[in-house]
Amino acid sequence: MAAEYFSDLNYSLGNEDTKMEVDILLKLKPSRILTIAGCGSRALPLLACKPEKLICIDVAKPQLLITELRYAALKEFNYQDFMTFWGFAPYDKTDFCDRRKDLFTRLDLQDETKEYFAAYFAKVGWKTLLYEGKWEKIFSVMSKVVRLVLGKAADESLRFDKLDQQIHYYNNKFPKAKWKLILFLLGNKSVFNALLYKGDFIKKNVPETHFEYYQEAYQRLFTEGLVNKSFFMHLCFQGKIANENGNTIEADEENFNSCKEALAAGSEVKIWEKDLVSASTELAGEELDYASLSDVPSYFSGELEKNFMQKLLPAMKSGGVVVLRNYLREPEVDTSGYEEITPRFSDEIRNERVQMYKVRIFQKN
Ligand SMILES: C[S@@+](CC[C@H](N)C(=O)[O-])C[C@H]1O[C@@H](n2cnc3c(N)ncnc32)[C@H](O)[C@@H]1O
């Protein structure tokens, strides 16, 4: 990907439903985890399985800084202060800016991280950082288009707490023609390239067109789970998490407490500026028993795409699990030495509330 793509804060809330991986980890109970950091929200909730070590890597400095900020907040704050600091519902209603400023002064951060976020918060008037990433800002703009075109259906879609009623609404009342128009206009490579990826958006190899891919994903979001429980659908229809139903796993009190317990029990967190392949090579012999690669391999091509699983193999313990979230591109990768175990986690995958990724799970022989 282009250097330009990595120079700003690209993600601040995150665009994955990390609950899926937390649920997988609570079954697997791994001890040594390698994970792509993203903005930290896809990495730190994994502590809930109380691993010995969580290694968070990323190539983008701002993503590592915000991961460190999340880690410091998790260590320092109680649940209410954590929710207030990040501005998750219901702590998004009143003006918590002064309180957020006070909380920030309590955090134990490296100088660079402290300076970066002191300046960032000052720029945004100590409002929440949750929607400051470029990706989140794009969805905020897109949601305005969605609301304009869909009208009251944008709010209606988020009001169901029974799946059969939601499906009935989707099949009979939801304005599907308008929705298709939105997907056709916004869900394509040119838009994402222009807005975020600077020409480096994924080179799709799945057979579906972009339009079909997104249409099928949204169809699943409407028919296989509650729209209201999907932070991603809140972003699509409201531009932000509109209420507590849409909060992500890091804002879940049980997950928060489990992660705090893990830290108190000695779980080690390493935040490391590394690309996936260099990290894999340097971690040879590390006996990792879980690797969470996000959709990073979908951006690979050529030799890198073919061999990243082989590069990772010496770092993995026998029986160790690798989770890929393929997005528009299924990597053409050599998986020898691994067995695919995706069907073992079909419930977790079906319950995932973003549905844009084709999750594939492998286990080292
Ligand atoms: C592809 S993005 C998607 C964002 C992510 N889904 C989230 O919710 O935060 C995942 C992260 O991978 C990082 N990344 C991209 N290529 C990488 C590589 N080769 N090695 C390590 N990290 C990489 C990006 O900087 C970004 O923070």
The ligand as an ORCA input file, in Angstrom:
! r2SCAN-3c Opt
* xyz 0 1
  C      -6.354     -3.410      6.475
  S      -6.656     -2.456      7.895
  C      -8.321     -2.620      8.362
  C      -8.649     -1.939      9.702
  C      -9.060     -2.875     10.750
  N     -10.076     -3.730     10.192
  C      -9.566     -2.209     12.038
  O     -10.724     -2.408     12.415
  O      -8.815     -1.487     12.711
  C      -5.864     -3.268      9.183
  C      -4.632     -2.609      9.716
  O      -3.564     -3.306      9.087
  C      -2.460     -2.441      8.966
  N      -1.607     -3.044      7.948
  C      -1.743     -3.000      6.606
  N      -0.774     -3.723      6.008
  C      -0.005     -4.267      6.993
  C       1.123     -5.138      7.025
  N       1.659     -5.583      5.910
  N       1.623     -5.504      8.210
  C       1.078     -5.038      9.368
  N       0.005     -4.209      9.410
  C      -0.548     -3.838      8.239
  C      -3.091     -1.104      8.637
  O      -2.221     -0.051      8.996
  C      -4.360     -1.125      9.480
  O      -4.167     -0.509     10.723
*
